[in-house]
Amino acid sequence: MGCAASIKFADLKNESLPEPEAPLPPDPRLPLDPWQKFYLEKSWKTVARNIDKAGMIMFVKLLRDYPEIQQKWPQLKHLTDEEVTKSVYLMNLATRIFDTLDHAIDSLGDLDYLIPLLKRLGQMHADMKIMDPEDIWKMERPFLESVRACLEDRFTYKYEEIYSKFIIFIIETVVIGFDPH
C-alpha cells in the first residue's frame, strides 16, 4: 500500500525508458577525434585564462624567429626587441588573435559556421596585404610554444599532437581564404 504518488512511481519504474539517440559521427573536416576535441576544449581553459600572456609569447617568438615579418608591420618595424615586448599595439593584436582562436575552439561543433568564418578571416588578411600565406604558416611553432608556456608540465606529447592538429586546421583554412577561387 501507499499513497497515490508512490503507486505512480512504482508504475514508472516498470516502464522502460526510450533508447537514447546515437551520437552524431564526427565531422571528417575536423582533424581531431572526439577525445582530442574534448582534451583541447578542456585544456584551452587554462590558455584562455592567460590569453594576454599566450598571445604575447606567440608574437614575440614569431618576430624574433622571423624578423622579416616585423618589417612588414608599419606599427612594429621600427621597434627594438624590448619595445616589441611592451607594445600596446602588439598586445591588442595578440589578444584579438587569441580571442579568435578561443571562438574557433568554442565553434568546433559547428564547422559549417567556423570554416567560412576562417576563410573570410584569410580574405581580410589578403586584402590588408601585410602578411602572406607563408607568414601565416610561420605562426604554427610560436603558437605551440605559447600553449606550452601556459600548460607548463601538462603540455605532454598528447597535447602537442592535439594542438598541432588544431593550429594546422586553423592555418590551412585561413590560408584557403587568401585565394577564394
N, C-alpha and C positions, 0 to 999 in steps of 0.2 A: 504494500500500500504506500501511499504517499500523496503529496499534493499534486495538483494538475501539472505544474511546471516540471516536476521530476518525472512524471509519466511521459510528458512530451520529450524530455531529454533522453529518456530510455528508448523511445521510438527513433529519435535521431541517430543514436549510437548504432542502431541496427541497419540504418540506411548506408549504402556505400557512397563514398564521395566520387565525384566525376574525376576521370583521369586528367591530369594537367596536360596542357598543350606542350608538344615537343618544342624545345628551344630552336630558334632560327639558326640555320647553319651560318658559320662565319662568312663575312663578305670576302671574297677572294682578292679584292683590290687592296685589302689591308694586309701587309706582310707579317702581322702578328697573330699568333693563335690566341684563343680566348684567355688562357692563363697568362700569356705575355702581356696582353692588353690589361688584364687585371693588375698585374705587378707594376706596369707602367703607371696606371692611374693612381694606385696606392702610393708608390714611391714619389710620384710627382708632387704630392702634397708637401713633402719636405723641400723640394726645389722651389715650389710656389711661395712658401713662407720666406724664402731667401731670394726672391726674384731680382732684386736690385744687385745683390752680390753676384748671382749667377750670370746676369746679363753683362756686368762689367768684366767679370773674369773672361767670358767668352770674347768680348770685343777687344780687351787689352791683349789677349793671346792672339787673336786674329791679326791685329795691327802690328804686333811685334813679329809674328811669323811671316806676314805678308805686307811689308811696308808700302808696297805699290798700291795697296787698297787705300791706305790712309791718304795718299796723294790724290786720289780721285774725289775725296770729300772736301769741298771748299771750306767747310767749318772746322776741319781737322788737320788739313795738310801742313799748317804752319805751327802745330803744337809739338812740344817736346814730349818725350815718353811720360815724364812726370805730369805735365799739363793734361795729357790724354786721360790719365787715371783720375783726374779731378774735374774733367769736363762735364758740365751740366748737360750740354747738348748730347754727348755720348751716353750719359746716364739715361736721359729721356729716350734716346733711340734704343738702347739696350732693353729698357723696361717695356717699350712698345713691342719689340720683337718677342720677348718672353711672355708678354700678355697674349700675343698672337699664338704662341706655342701652347699656352695654357688653354686658350679657347679651342685650339685644334685637338688637344687631348680630351677636353670635355665633349667634343663633337665626333669622336672616333666611332660612335654608334650610328652616325648618320653621314655616311660617306657621300650620299647624293647631295648633301649640303656642303660638306667640307671640301671635296675635291674642286668644285667650281670656285669656291672661295679662295683656295690656294692658287689656282690658275689666274684668277683676277689679281691676286697679290703679285704674281710674277709679271703680269702685263703692266701693272703700275710701276714695278721696278724697271721694266724695259723702257717705259715712257720717260722715267726720270733720267735715264742714260748715265747713271753714276756707276752702278755695278752691272757686270755681265754674268752670264750663267757660270762661267769658270770661277768668278769671285764668290758666288753663292755656294758652290761646291766646297770652297775652302773653309766654310763655316762648320763643316762636319766635325773635324777634330777639336777645334776650340769649344764647340757645344758639348762634346763628350767630356772634355776637361772641366767645364763649368759644372756639369752634373756630378762628376766625380768629387769635386770640391764640396758640393752641397751634401751628397750622400755619405761622404767620407768612407769609413770601413765597410759600409753596406753596399758600396759600389763594387760588386763582385763581377766575375766573368758573365754570369747570367744577366745582370743589369746592363753591362756593357753591350751585350748582344741585343737586348731589348731596345735600349736607347739608340743603338746604331741603326737597327731596322727602322725605328721611328723617324730619326732625323733624315735618313736616306729617302724614306717615303715622302717626307715633307719637302725636301730639296728637289727630288725628282718632279714632284707635282708643281712646285713653284716654277721650276725651270721650263716645264712644258708651257707655262703661261707666257714666257718670253716670246715664243713664236706660236701663236694660237692657230696657225694654219695646218 
